[in-house]
Amino acid sequence: MKIQGIIAEYNPFHNGHKYHIDTGKKLSSATHTIVVMSGNFVQRGEPAIFDKFLRAKMAIKEGADLVIELPTVFSLGSAEYFGHGAVSLLNSLAIVDVLSFGCEDDNMSPLQKIATILQDEPDEYKSILKSHLDKGLSFPKAREHALSEFAFAGKNVEEYFKPNNILGIEYIKSLKKLKSTIEINPVKRTGVSYYSSDIKNGIASATKIRKLLIEGNIEKVKEAVPEEIFSIVRDSINDNSYLALDDLREIIYSNLLLSNIENLKMINDISEGIENRLLSSIDPKLSIDHYLDKISSKRYTRTRLQRILIKTLLNLTDDYYKDSTGIHTHPLYARILGFNSKGREILAELKKSSQIPIITNINKFDRQLLEDQGKMLDMDIKASNLYSLMQKKPLYRDLTEKVYMEL
């Protein structure tokens, strides 16, 4: 058994994801695939368009063997926290051989170099970074400038920070930090770019696909997703079993109006007075998109603000990111969302190898056993139940939905 690990959101699953799974297997000679996937809220600070069990089902049908949920505290984190949480989870299983991830270029030397600098943080690099932050640049832009000056002789390094590469850097950095034996297996992106509005040779970005679905242009999506997935997607859209960020507009505004400055200051990632802008800019007539236009800045990007808005709904305070020893650096359990017959083989091995509890039945897991585990898991349940509540059509509650099995 040789296992490839993949970190994904499948929001929704499309032909590019299918290519990644299949190519990753081919390049690494893997026989089994474990996917760590965001739950009902994703890293860009939005509800996933389809719920986590449905997306796990899509993945299982198209080549994944076991799908594990990335806990909410990590899925709503920065790229660094998201990446480290997911890599740590895979590493804690003590069974994964390779980590396959998409990248813009399969030359890993620049990404390896950047990951090493970001992991080691030499004093000179930190000094340059601080100087750019002091100029008012956002952290991502300040980091690019600092890396350019410190290690690339002033060359523009923006190309290395395209979406797939950003996460690739974080994955490599985390593997180094953990001193993991997991090897990297980069898969070069094919077809369109992350932000592209085109469909090329059957490949489209997830952003484009979500836009088509929300606009009701379902048949166009058929070009970009596997045939069986299209049937699932079409039925879900026709059944109103989907969710977009603007569907949460009323509850987001209501929650903010019922909050106060002191409450908001406790929410994770709120700092530098952004809580004042969150409250003063509320206009019930505005879409969430236009509201974000009003409050975003160099320091506060739209995706960061979107994550903050979801965290306010969940009351996801700094306490959820800490325990008695400091900041949580890894998930404290592996909750299974779906598996097939090969996934069952993996589960049998995980019982012997995993360094964290494996949860296949949430109702049988004693959340009181360890306070920190229970707290992290309760946030996942809260997130899923909020997602269910906001659905156009009543959906499951997290404690009643069963793991998807295809055996």
C-alpha positions in Angstrom: 0.0 0.0 0.0 1.4 3.4 -1.0 -0.7 6.4 0.0 -0.9 9.8 -1.5 -2.4 12.6 0.5 -4.3 15.5 -1.0 -5.5 18.7 0.6 -8.6 20.1 -1.1 -11.9 21.9 -0.9 -13.7 20.5 -4.0 -15.9 23.6 -4.1 -17.2 21.9 -6.2 -15.4 18.9 -7.6 -14.4 19.4 -11.3 -12.3 17.9 -14.1 -9.1 19.6 -12.8 -9.5 17.9 -9.5 -10.0 14.5 -11.3 -6.8 15.2 -13.3 -4.9 16.0 -10.1 -6.0 12.8 -8.3 -5.2 10.6 -11.3 -1.9 12.3 -12.2 -0.8 12.3 -8.6 -1.3 8.6 -8.5 0.6 8.0 -11.7 3.5 10.2 -10.8 3.9 8.6 -7.3 2.8 5.1 -8.1 0.3 5.5 -5.2 -2.3 2.8 -4.7 -4.6 4.7 -2.3 -5.6 8.3 -1.8 -6.5 10.2 1.4 -8.1 13.6 1.0 -8.2 16.2 3.8 -11.1 18.5 2.8 -12.5 21.7 4.2 -15.9 21.2 5.8 -18.9 23.5 5.2 -16.9 26.7 5.3 -13.9 27.2 3.1 -10.6 29.0 3.4 -11.7 32.0 1.3 -14.3 32.8 4.0 -17.4 31.5 2.3 -19.9 28.7 2.8 -19.0 25.8 0.5 -21.5 25.8 -2.4 -22.4 22.1 -1.5 -22.3 20.5 1.9 -19.3 18.5 3.1 -20.9 15.1 2.8 -22.0 15.7 -0.7 -18.5 17.0 -1.7 -17.0 13.9 0.0 -19.3 11.7 -2.1 -18.1 13.5 -5.3 -14.5 12.9 -4.3 -15.0 9.2 -3.6 -16.8 8.7 -6.9 -13.9 10.2 -8.8 -10.8 8.6 -7.3 -10.4 9.5 -3.6 -10.5 6.5 -1.2 -10.9 8.2 2.2 -12.1 11.8 2.9 -11.3 13.5 6.2 -12.7 16.8 7.4 -10.2 19.6 8.1 -11.5 21.1 11.4 -13.2 24.5 11.1 -10.6 26.4 13.1 -8.1 25.5 10.4 -10.3 25.7 7.3 -11.1 29.3 8.2 -7.5 30.2 8.8 -4.9 32.1 6.7 -3.1 30.1 4.0 -0.3 29.4 6.5 -2.7 28.1 9.2 -4.9 26.2 6.8 -1.9 24.6 5.1 -0.1 23.7 8.4 -3.3 22.3 9.9 -4.0 20.1 6.9 -0.3 18.9 6.6 -0.2 18.2 10.3 -3.4 16.1 10.1 -1.9 14.0 7.3 1.4 13.7 9.2 -0.4 12.6 12.4 -1.9 9.7 10.5 1.6 8.2 10.2 0.6 6.4 7.1 0.9 8.9 4.2 3.8 8.5 1.8 3.5 11.5 -0.5 1.7 14.8 -0.6 0.3 15.7 -4.0 -0.5 19.3 -4.7 -1.2 21.5 -7.7 1.4 24.1 -8.7 1.9 26.5 -11.6 5.3 25.1 -12.4 6.7 21.7 -11.4 10.2 23.3 -10.8 10.2 23.2 -7.0 13.5 24.9 -6.4 12.1 28.5 -6.0 9.2 27.2 -3.8 11.6 25.1 -1.7 13.9 28.2 -1.3 11.0 30.4 -0.2 9.6 27.8 2.2 13.0 27.5 3.9 13.3 31.2 4.4 9.7 31.5 5.7 10.4 28.6 8.1 13.8 29.8 9.4 12.9 33.5 9.3 16.5 34.9 9.2 16.9 38.2 11.1 17.8 40.1 7.9 14.6 38.9 6.2 12.5 39.8 9.2 13.9 43.3 9.3 13.2 43.8 5.6 9.6 42.4 6.1 9.0 44.8 9.0 10.1 47.8 6.9 7.5 47.0 4.2 4.8 46.3 6.8 5.5 49.7 8.3 4.8 51.3 4.9 1.2 50.0 5.2 1.5 47.1 2.8 -0.7 44.0 3.4 1.3 41.1 4.8 1.3 39.1 1.6 2.6 42.0 -0.4 5.2 42.9 2.2 6.4 39.3 2.2 6.8 39.3 -1.6 8.9 42.4 -1.4 11.0 41.1 1.4 11.7 37.8 -0.3 12.6 39.6 -3.5 15.2 41.7 -1.8 16.5 39.1 0.6 16.8 36.1 -1.7 16.1 36.9 -5.3 18.3 39.9 -6.1 15.3 42.2 -6.5 13.6 39.9 -9.0 9.8 40.1 -8.9 8.6 37.0 -7.1 4.9 37.6 -7.7 4.8 34.6 -10.1 5.7 32.3 -7.2 2.7 33.5 -5.2 -0.1 32.4 -7.5 -2.9 30.6 -5.5 -1.7 27.1 -6.0 2.0 28.0 -5.3 1.0 29.9 -2.1 -0.4 26.8 -0.6 2.4 24.6 -2.1 4.9 26.8 -0.2 2.9 26.5 3.0 2.8 22.7 2.6 6.5 22.4 2.0 7.2 24.8 5.0 5.0 22.7 7.3 6.6 19.4 6.2 10.0 21.0 7.1 8.7 22.2 10.4 7.3 18.8 11.3 10.4 17.0 10.1 8.0 14.8 8.2 8.9 11.8 6.1 6.1 12.6 3.7 7.6 13.4 0.3 6.2 16.1 -2.0 4.6 15.2 -5.4 3.9 18.4 -7.3 1.3 18.2 -10.1 1.5 21.0 -12.7 -1.8 22.8 -13.2 -3.3 22.2 -16.6 -5.8 24.3 -18.6 -7.0 27.6 -17.1 -5.7 29.7 -14.3 -7.2 29.9 -10.8 -9.1 33.1 -11.6 -9.9 32.4 -15.2 -13.5 33.0 -16.5 -13.0 30.5 -19.4 -13.6 26.8 -19.9 -10.7 25.3 -21.8 -10.4 21.7 -22.9 -12.9 20.7 -20.2 -11.1 22.6 -17.4 -12.6 25.5 -15.6 -11.7 27.1 -12.2 -14.0 26.4 -9.3 -14.7 30.1 -9.1 -16.1 30.0 -12.7 -18.1 26.9 -12.0 -19.7 28.4 -8.9 -20.6 31.6 -10.8 -22.3 29.6 -13.5 -24.2 27.5 -11.0 -25.4 30.6 -9.0 -26.5 32.3 -12.2 -28.5 29.2 -13.2 -26.3 28.3 -16.2 -26.2 24.7 -15.2 -25.8 23.1 -18.7 -22.6 25.1 -19.3 -21.1 23.4 -16.2 -21.4 20.0 -17.9 -18.3 20.9 -19.9 -16.1 21.2 -16.8 -17.1 18.4 -14.4 -17.1 14.6 -14.7 -20.4 13.1 -16.0 -21.5 11.5 -12.7 -20.6 14.7 -10.8 -22.7 16.8 -13.2 -25.8 14.7 -12.3 -25.2 15.3 -8.6 -24.6 19.0 -9.1 -27.6 19.5 -11.3 -29.9 17.7 -8.9 -28.6 19.7 -6.0 -29.0 23.1 -7.7 -32.5 22.1 -8.9 -33.3 21.0 -5.4 -32.0 24.4 -3.9 -29.5 22.4 -1.9 -26.7 25.0 -2.3 -25.4 28.1 -0.6 -23.5 31.3 -1.5 -22.0 34.0 0.7 -24.7 36.5 0.0 -27.3 34.0 1.3 -25.9 34.8 4.7 -26.2 38.5 4.3 -29.2 39.0 6.7 -27.8 36.8 9.4 -24.3 38.4 9.1 -25.8 42.0 9.4 -28.1 41.0 12.2 -25.3 39.4 14.1 -23.1 42.4 13.7 -25.9 44.8 14.8 -26.4 42.7 17.9 -22.7 42.8 18.7 -20.6 45.5 20.2 -17.0 46.6 19.9 -15.8 44.6 22.9 -17.5 41.4 21.6 -15.9 41.8 18.2 -12.4 42.3 19.6 -12.5 38.8 20.9 -13.1 37.3 17.5 -10.1 35.6 16.0 -8.1 37.7 13.5 -9.8 41.0 14.4 -7.2 43.7 15.3 -6.1 47.3 14.5 -9.6 48.7 14.9 -11.3 46.8 12.0 -14.2 46.1 14.4 -15.1 49.8 14.2 -15.3 49.6 10.4 -17.3 46.4 10.5 -20.0 48.1 12.5 -20.0 51.6 11.0 -20.2 50.4 7.4 -23.3 48.2 7.8 -26.1 49.1 5.3 -28.8 46.4 5.1 -29.4 47.5 1.4 -25.9 46.5 0.4 -24.9 43.0 -0.8 -22.1 41.4 1.1 -19.9 42.0 -2.0 -20.5 45.8 -1.8 -20.2 45.8 2.0 -16.7 44.2 1.5 -15.8 46.9 -1.0 -16.4 49.5 1.7 -14.3 47.9 4.4 -11.4 46.2 2.6 -8.0 47.8 2.6 -4.3 47.0 1.9 -4.1 45.5 5.4 -7.5 43.7 5.3 -8.0 41.8 2.0 -11.4 40.6 1.0 -10.7 37.0 1.8 -9.5 37.8 5.2 -12.6 40.0 5.9 -14.8 37.2 4.6 -13.2 34.8 7.0 -13.7 37.3 9.8 -17.5 37.6 9.0 -17.9 33.9 9.2 -16.0 33.8 12.4 -18.3 36.4 13.9 -21.3 34.2 13.1 -19.6 31.2 14.7 -18.3 33.3 17.6 -14.9 31.8 16.8 -12.8 33.6 19.4 -9.1 33.4 20.0 -9.8 30.8 22.7 -10.5 28.2 20.0 -7.0 28.6 18.7 -5.3 28.0 22.1 -4.9 25.4 24.7 -2.9 25.3 27.9 0.4 24.9 26.0 -0.2 27.8 23.5 -1.6 27.9 20.0 -3.1 24.8 18.5 -0.7 23.7 15.7 -2.5 20.6 14.5 -6.0 19.0 14.4 -6.7 16.9 17.4 -8.7 14.2 15.6 -9.5 12.9 12.1 -13.2 12.9 11.3 -14.1 10.7 8.4 -16.7 12.0 5.9 -16.6 9.2 3.3 -14.7 6.1 2.1 -14.8 3.2 -0.3 -13.4 -0.3 -0.1 -9.9 0.9 -0.5 -10.7 3.5 2.2 -11.7 0.7 4.5 -8.2 -0.8 4.0 -6.7 2.5 5.0 -9.0 2.7 8.1 -7.8 -0.7 9.2 -4.2 0.5 9.1 -5.0 3.8 10.7 -6.2 2.0 13.8 -2.6 0.8 14.3 -0.7 3.9 13.1 -2.6 7.1 13.8 -1.4 9.4 16.5 -4.8 11.1 16.8 -8.3 9.6 17.3 -10.2 8.5 14.2 -13.8 9.5 14.3 -16.1 7.4 12.0 -19.3 7.9 14.2 -19.5 11.3 15.8 -22.2 10.1 18.2 -19.9 7.5 19.6 -17.0 9.8 20.2 -16.8 11.1 23.8 -16.3 14.8 23.4 -15.8 15.1 27.1 -12.8 12.8 27.0 -10.4 15.6 26.2 -11.6 19.2 26.6 -9.6 20.6 23.7 -10.7 17.9 21.3 -14.3 18.4 22.3 -14.1 22.1 21.9 -12.6 21.8 18.4 -15.2 19.3 17.4 -18.1 21.2 18.8 -17.1 24.1 16.6 -17.3 21.8 13.5 -20.8 20.8 14.6 -21.8 24.4 15.1 -20.5 25.3 11.7 -22.4 22.5 10.0 -25.6 23.3 11.8 -25.4 27.0 10.9 -24.8 25.9 7.3 -27.9 23.7 7.5 -30.0 26.4 9.0 -29.1 28.8 6.2 -30.0 26.3 3.4 -32.8 27.2 1.1 -34.0 23.7 1.7 -33.8 22.1 5.2 -30.7 19.9 5.4 -29.3 17.5 7.8 -28.0 18.3 11.3 -24.3 17.3 11.8 -25.1 14.7 14.5 -27.6 12.8 12.3 -25.8 12.6 9.0 -24.0 9.4 8.2 -20.5 9.0 6.7 -20.7 8.4 2.9 -19.7 4.8 2.1 -19.3 3.3 -1.4 -18.3 -0.3 -1.0 
